[in-house]
Amino acid sequence: MEVVDNALLFDARARVLADLTACGRADAAAVSVLEEACSARRWWAEQWPQGEVYVAGLVAQDVQDALLETVGRWPLCEECGDAPAHALYISPDLGGPDPEWVCEESGRAVAELGRLSSRGPAAPTG
């Protein structure tokens, strides 16, 4: 069994947490799901060290699947204007290398994992 570099999991956690935050979904329940996904993928990466390039995307997919069961689809596409609500998905399917969020309707890449942006109203200043 190979020991997994903690930086790999910290990076995956940080990237998914950034996207949860950008979408307003970084509540306690979602962060708990994220922690569980990181723990499960630690074991997975220990079993298959060559798969380390897939860990971040797989963590994102794990969180996405878990949130679907509890709170609905995440993240939603905000690129398609007036189209009915639809989700983004991680591409490539296995989660890496270089995972990105892709619109399920248009097939266009929207953002790299960890780089979703908030489209909501600006926060009040001061």
C-alpha positions in Angstrom: 0.0 0.0 0.0 1.3 3.4 -1.1 1.2 6.4 1.3 -0.7 9.3 -0.3 0.8 12.8 -0.2 -1.5 14.9 1.9 -1.0 17.8 -0.5 -2.9 15.9 -3.1 -6.0 15.7 -0.9 -5.6 19.2 0.4 -5.6 20.5 -3.1 -8.7 18.4 -4.1 -10.5 19.7 -0.9 -9.5 23.3 -1.5 -10.7 23.2 -5.2 -14.0 21.6 -4.4 -14.6 23.9 -1.4 -13.9 26.9 -3.6 -16.5 25.8 -6.0 -19.0 25.0 -3.2 -18.4 28.5 -1.8 -18.8 30.2 -5.2 -22.2 28.5 -5.6 -23.3 29.3 -2.1 -23.3 25.7 -1.0 -20.4 25.6 1.5 -22.7 24.8 4.5 -21.8 22.3 7.2 -23.5 19.4 5.5 -21.7 19.9 2.2 -18.3 20.3 3.9 -19.0 17.1 5.8 -19.7 15.4 2.5 -16.5 16.8 1.1 -14.5 15.5 4.1 -16.0 12.0 3.6 -15.2 12.1 -0.1 -11.6 13.1 0.6 -11.3 10.3 3.1 -12.7 7.7 0.7 -10.4 8.9 -2.1 -7.4 8.7 0.1 -8.0 5.0 0.4 -8.6 4.8 -3.4 -5.3 6.6 -4.2 -3.4 4.4 -1.8 -4.7 1.4 -3.8 -3.9 2.9 -7.2 -1.0 5.4 -6.9 -0.9 6.0 -10.7 -4.4 7.4 -10.3 -3.4 10.4 -8.3 -4.1 12.8 -11.2 -7.8 11.8 -11.0 -8.3 12.4 -7.3 -9.5 16.1 -7.4 -12.1 15.4 -10.2 -13.3 12.3 -8.5 -13.7 14.1 -5.2 -15.8 16.7 -7.0 -17.9 13.9 -8.6 -18.4 12.3 -5.2 -19.6 15.5 -3.6 -21.8 16.2 -6.6 -23.4 12.7 -6.3 -23.9 13.0 -2.6 -25.5 16.5 -2.8 -27.8 15.3 -5.6 -29.3 12.8 -3.1 -29.8 15.4 -0.3 -30.1 18.9 -1.8 -30.4 18.6 -5.5 -28.1 19.2 -8.5 -24.8 21.1 -7.9 -23.3 23.0 -9.5 -26.0 24.5 -11.7 -25.0 26.0 -15.1 -25.3 29.8 -15.1 -23.9 30.2 -18.6 -27.0 29.3 -20.6 -29.2 32.3 -19.8 -32.9 31.5 -19.9 -32.5 27.7 -20.4 -34.2 25.5 -17.8 -32.0 24.7 -14.8 -29.3 22.1 -15.6 -26.1 21.0 -14.0 -22.4 21.0 -14.8 -20.4 17.9 -14.8 -16.7 17.1 -14.4 -14.8 16.2 -17.6 -13.1 14.0 -18.4 -15.4 11.3 -16.9 -12.7 9.7 -14.7 -12.0 13.2 -13.2 -8.7 14.0 -14.6 -6.1 15.0 -15.5 -7.0 18.7 -15.5 -10.7 18.4 -14.5 -13.1 21.0 -15.6 -16.8 21.8 -15.2 -18.7 21.3 -18.5 -22.3 22.3 -19.2 -24.5 19.2 -19.6 -26.7 21.0 -22.2 -24.2 22.8 -24.5 -21.1 20.7 -23.8 -19.0 23.9 -23.3 -16.3 24.0 -20.7 -17.4 26.5 -18.1 -14.4 26.5 -15.6 -11.5 24.5 -14.3 -12.3 22.6 -11.1 -11.9 25.1 -8.3 -12.5 28.1 -10.5 -16.3 28.5 -10.6 -17.3 32.1 -10.0 -20.3 33.5 -8.1 -22.8 35.2 -10.3 -25.0 36.5 -7.5 -25.4 40.1 -6.5 -22.3 41.8 -5.1 -21.9 41.6 -1.3 -22.5 44.9 0.6 -19.4 46.8 1.3 -18.6 48.3 4.7 
